[in-house]
Amino acid sequence: VLYKKGSGSKNNNVDFMSITELRKFRESKVGISRDLLNSLRTNMKKYFEKVPEFKVFPLEDYTGKMKTLDDRFLWKYMAKQQLNIFYDNNVERARNIATNLARQLKASPTIQANQIQIKLSDHACPGLNIQIIQDDYGSEEDAYEISGEEKIIQHITVQKFHQFEDGHELSDITMDSKINKVAQELVIKQDLVSQTLTPVTGDLLDTTAKYEFYNFRYIKEKPLTIQVAKISFQTDRKFSIKSEQVVLENESQSELSVICHRVYHYVLNGPKRSAANKEYRWKTVAGVISSGEGLVAIQNVERQTLPDSEWLFDQLVTDNPEKQFDVRELGRVLKQLQCKHGVEDEYSE
């Protein structure tokens, strides 16, 4: 049995790994993959030119902990600006959440220190905005107001921020992870409008300016059309975005067309592989980075990193509480340990 179906569920609910006991380990994905590999080695060895084995990847650049950043640092990028929180007057829940958010933001020491003006209204204003909406699934009317160059809007729903409807109080609302995520998205959108990188440190900016980044989005198969976007950075914190729809059957010599053709031929092996014309194959291309004439393609592959399953198996076998042993043999081993360490108490059978 290669997988265990979850009770009443259509999904595969097999644990990735369990080390609580040997049986559960062997029912997990790590244990199943180990048993499958050993079965291939034992029963199918003669059919392989090379014995199957897991590819070993050494652990590199591991710091032991994730790099952390004080989330309140984000709010300095809105310093001396107005942040407008608006809602639909016809949705009481949205009004209650907006009112509570605005009140707590005004009281926040972080907001006050950065001199951010908090406004509460029922419409978007020029500058930074947070729109509180009720996400009505299946409704023909779309409540989302589109963000633009003059009005930068980040949306939150009453469903995800319902705790603020119930008077959820914080000593400083800028310590809340959900609120900081909203602030982060606003800062990013503001940067996209101004084409400026404000949160990036000088050292990182110097490194980033050496490279150009390309993104690919599948449009249609016939004729095979790909939207290519290029983003490049300057050391003065400015960046530029260039975009073009590339039709692969045309031999255009534009920069983005040449890059797209190189990805098509050398990364996706088109036209030798018909799958290179399919959307799912282009989705595997996470992006391309260039420096001078060199290109590096970053591709999503169906590869899973596993721990050392043999070592885990050996440890669980040793520590297996269900393992049976001979009492007399245990006594003999204890006697040897007593003699070795000079313990006088005799083992009694």
C-alpha positions in Angstrom: 0.0 0.0 0.0 1.6 3.2 -1.1 -0.8 5.6 0.5 -3.4 5.7 3.1 -6.7 7.4 2.2 -8.0 9.9 4.7 -11.3 9.0 6.3 -14.2 10.4 4.2 -11.9 12.7 2.3 -10.9 12.7 -1.4 -7.5 14.1 -0.6 -4.3 12.2 0.1 -3.9 12.8 3.9 -0.6 10.9 4.3 1.8 12.7 6.7 5.0 13.9 5.1 7.0 12.4 8.0 6.3 10.9 11.4 9.0 9.9 13.9 6.8 9.1 16.9 7.1 5.3 16.2 8.3 2.9 13.5 4.8 2.0 12.2 3.8 5.6 11.7 7.1 6.4 10.1 6.6 3.6 7.5 3.1 5.0 6.7 4.5 8.5 6.1 5.7 9.7 2.7 9.3 9.6 3.8 9.0 6.0 5.0 7.0 4.9 1.9 9.6 6.4 -0.4 12.4 4.5 1.6 10.5 1.2 1.4 9.8 1.7 -2.3 13.4 2.4 -3.1 14.6 -0.6 -1.2 12.0 -2.8 -3.0 13.2 -1.6 -6.3 16.8 -2.4 -5.3 15.8 -5.9 -4.1 13.3 -7.0 -6.7 14.2 -5.0 -9.9 17.9 -4.6 -9.6 18.6 -6.6 -12.8 16.6 -4.2 -14.9 18.6 -1.1 -14.0 22.0 -0.2 -15.4 22.6 1.7 -12.2 21.2 0.9 -8.8 18.5 3.5 -7.9 19.4 5.8 -5.0 18.4 9.1 -3.6 20.5 12.0 -4.8 22.4 13.6 -1.9 22.2 17.4 -1.5 24.6 18.8 1.1 23.1 21.4 3.5 24.5 24.8 2.6 24.3 28.3 4.0 22.1 27.3 6.9 22.1 30.0 9.6 20.0 28.2 12.1 17.3 30.8 12.2 15.4 33.0 9.7 16.4 36.6 9.2 14.0 38.8 11.1 12.9 42.4 10.5 11.0 44.6 12.9 7.6 44.9 11.2 7.1 48.4 12.6 10.0 49.5 10.3 7.5 49.2 7.4 5.4 52.2 8.6 8.3 54.6 8.2 7.8 54.4 4.4 4.3 56.0 4.9 5.7 58.8 7.1 3.9 62.1 6.8 1.3 60.7 4.4 -2.4 60.3 4.8 -3.8 56.7 5.1 -7.5 56.6 4.2 -9.7 53.8 5.5 -12.9 53.6 3.5 -15.9 51.2 3.4 -19.4 50.8 1.9 -22.0 52.6 3.9 -24.5 49.9 3.1 -22.4 47.2 4.8 -22.6 47.5 8.6 -19.8 45.0 9.3 -17.4 46.8 7.0 -18.2 50.1 8.7 -17.6 48.7 12.2 -14.3 47.2 11.2 -13.2 50.4 9.5 -14.1 52.5 12.5 -12.2 50.2 14.9 -9.1 50.0 12.7 -9.0 53.8 12.3 -9.4 54.4 16.0 -6.6 52.0 16.9 -4.3 53.2 14.2 -4.7 56.8 15.4 -3.8 55.7 18.9 -0.7 53.7 17.8 2.6 55.1 19.0 4.2 53.9 15.7 1.7 55.8 13.6 2.1 58.9 15.7 5.9 58.7 15.6 5.8 58.5 11.8 3.2 61.4 11.6 0.8 59.3 9.5 -2.6 60.9 9.2 -5.5 58.4 9.5 -8.7 59.3 7.8 -12.0 57.4 7.9 -14.5 57.8 5.0 -16.9 56.0 2.6 -14.8 56.6 -0.6 -11.3 56.4 -1.9 -9.0 59.4 -1.7 -5.8 60.3 -3.5 -2.8 58.6 -1.9 -2.8 55.5 0.3 -6.1 53.7 0.9 -7.4 50.6 2.7 -10.8 49.4 1.5 -12.9 47.2 3.8 -15.3 45.0 1.8 -17.6 42.1 2.3 -16.6 39.3 -0.1 -19.8 38.1 -1.5 -18.9 35.0 -3.4 -21.0 34.5 -6.6 -22.3 38.1 -6.6 -22.5 39.8 -9.9 -21.4 43.2 -8.4 -17.7 43.5 -7.7 -17.1 45.6 -4.6 -13.3 45.9 -5.2 -12.2 49.4 -6.2 -9.3 49.3 -8.6 -6.0 50.7 -7.5 -4.3 53.3 -9.8 -1.6 55.9 -9.9 -3.5 58.5 -7.9 -5.4 56.2 -5.6 -3.3 53.3 -4.2 -5.7 50.8 -2.7 -5.2 47.6 -0.6 -8.3 45.5 0.1 -9.2 43.6 3.2 -12.4 41.6 3.8 -14.7 41.5 6.8 -14.3 37.7 6.7 -10.5 37.8 7.4 -10.6 40.8 9.8 -13.8 39.9 11.7 -12.0 40.1 15.0 -11.8 43.8 14.7 -15.6 43.9 14.3 -15.9 42.5 17.8 -13.8 45.2 19.5 -10.4 43.4 19.2 -8.0 45.7 21.1 -4.2 45.8 20.9 -1.7 47.9 22.8 -0.3 48.8 19.4 -2.1 47.7 16.3 1.1 47.9 14.2 2.3 44.8 16.1 -0.5 42.7 14.4 0.8 40.5 11.6 -2.3 40.9 9.5 -2.1 44.7 9.7 1.6 44.7 8.9 0.9 42.5 5.8 -1.6 45.2 4.6 1.1 47.9 5.2 3.7 45.8 3.3 1.3 45.5 0.3 0.6 49.3 0.3 4.4 50.0 0.4 5.0 47.7 -2.6 2.1 49.2 -4.6 3.4 52.7 -3.8 6.8 51.7 -5.1 5.4 50.2 -8.3 3.6 53.5 -9.0 6.6 55.7 -8.3 9.0 53.0 -9.7 11.2 53.4 -6.6 12.7 50.9 -4.2 12.3 52.4 -0.8 12.6 49.3 1.6 15.8 47.9 0.0 19.1 48.5 1.8 22.1 50.1 0.0 24.2 46.9 -0.1 21.3 44.9 -1.6 20.6 47.6 -4.1 24.2 47.6 -5.3 24.0 43.8 -5.8 20.5 44.0 -7.5 21.6 46.7 -9.9 24.0 44.2 -11.6 21.2 42.0 -12.8 18.0 42.2 -15.0 15.0 40.0 -14.2 12.5 38.5 -16.7 9.0 37.1 -16.1 6.9 35.0 -18.6 3.2 34.6 -18.7 1.4 32.3 -21.1 -1.2 34.0 -23.3 -2.4 31.3 -25.9 -1.1 28.3 -27.8 -2.1 29.1 -31.4 0.0 31.0 -32.3 2.1 30.4 -29.2 2.1 33.8 -27.5 4.0 34.8 -24.3 3.9 38.0 -22.3 7.4 38.9 -21.3 8.2 41.5 -18.7 11.6 42.8 -17.8 12.5 44.7 -14.7 15.9 46.4 -14.1 17.2 48.5 -11.2 19.5 51.4 -10.8 21.6 52.4 -7.8 19.6 55.6 -7.3 16.7 53.3 -6.2 14.8 53.7 -9.4 13.7 50.8 -11.5 12.1 50.4 -15.0 9.6 47.8 -16.3 9.4 46.9 -19.9 6.8 44.5 -21.4 6.0 42.9 -24.7 3.8 40.1 -26.2 6.0 37.7 -28.1 4.7 35.4 -30.8 7.1 32.6 -31.0 6.6 31.8 -34.7 7.8 35.4 -35.5 11.5 36.0 -35.7 11.6 39.4 -34.0 15.0 40.6 -32.9 13.7 42.7 -30.0 15.5 42.1 -26.7 12.4 40.5 -25.0 11.7 38.3 -28.1 15.3 37.0 -28.1 15.1 36.1 -24.4 11.7 34.4 -24.9 13.1 32.3 -27.8 16.1 31.2 -25.7 13.8 30.1 -22.9 11.6 28.2 -25.4 14.5 26.4 -27.0 17.0 25.8 -24.2 14.8 25.5 -21.1 11.6 24.0 -22.4 13.3 22.1 -25.4 10.8 23.4 -27.9 9.9 22.6 -30.6 11.3 19.1 -30.0 8.8 18.6 -27.1 5.2 19.5 -27.9 4.7 20.2 -24.2 6.7 23.4 -24.7 3.6 24.9 -26.3 1.5 24.2 -23.3 0.6 26.5 -20.5 1.6 24.1 -17.6 5.2 24.0 -19.0 5.6 27.7 -19.1 4.3 27.9 -15.5 7.4 25.9 -14.5 9.5 28.9 -15.5 9.7 31.0 -12.3 11.9 33.6 -14.0 15.2 34.4 -15.7 18.0 36.5 -14.4 20.6 38.0 -16.7 24.0 39.6 -16.2 25.7 40.6 -19.4 25.4 37.8 -21.9 24.8 35.1 -19.2 21.3 33.9 -18.4 20.1 31.8 -15.4 16.7 30.2 -15.6 14.9 29.5 -12.4 12.5 26.6 -12.9 10.0 24.8 -10.6 10.6 21.1 -10.8 8.8 18.1 -9.3 11.5 17.4 -6.8 11.0 16.8 -3.1 13.7 17.2 -0.5 13.7 14.4 2.1 15.6 13.8 5.3 18.0 10.9 5.6 15.3 8.2 5.8 17.8 5.3 6.4 19.2 7.0 9.5 15.7 7.8 10.8 14.7 4.2 10.2 17.7 2.8 12.1 17.0 5.1 15.1 13.3 4.1 15.2 14.2 0.4 15.1 16.6 0.9 18.0 14.0 2.9 20.0 11.0 0.7 19.1 9.1 0.0 22.4 7.3 -2.9 20.7 10.6 -4.7 20.0 10.8 -8.1 21.9 14.0 -9.2 23.7 15.2 -12.2 25.7 15.3 -11.5 29.4 18.2 -13.8 30.0 20.2 -12.1 27.2 19.4 -8.7 28.8 20.7 -10.1 32.2 23.9 -11.2 30.6 24.5 -7.7 29.1 23.7 -6.1 32.4 26.2 -8.4 34.1 28.9 -7.3 31.7 28.1 -3.7 32.3 28.3 -4.3 36.1 31.8 -5.9 35.8 33.0 -3.2 33.4 32.0 -0.4 35.8 32.9 -2.1 39.0 29.4 -2.4 40.3 29.2 -5.0 43.1 25.4 -5.6 43.0 24.8 -8.9 41.4 22.2 -9.5 38.8 19.6 -12.0 40.1 17.8 -14.2 37.7 
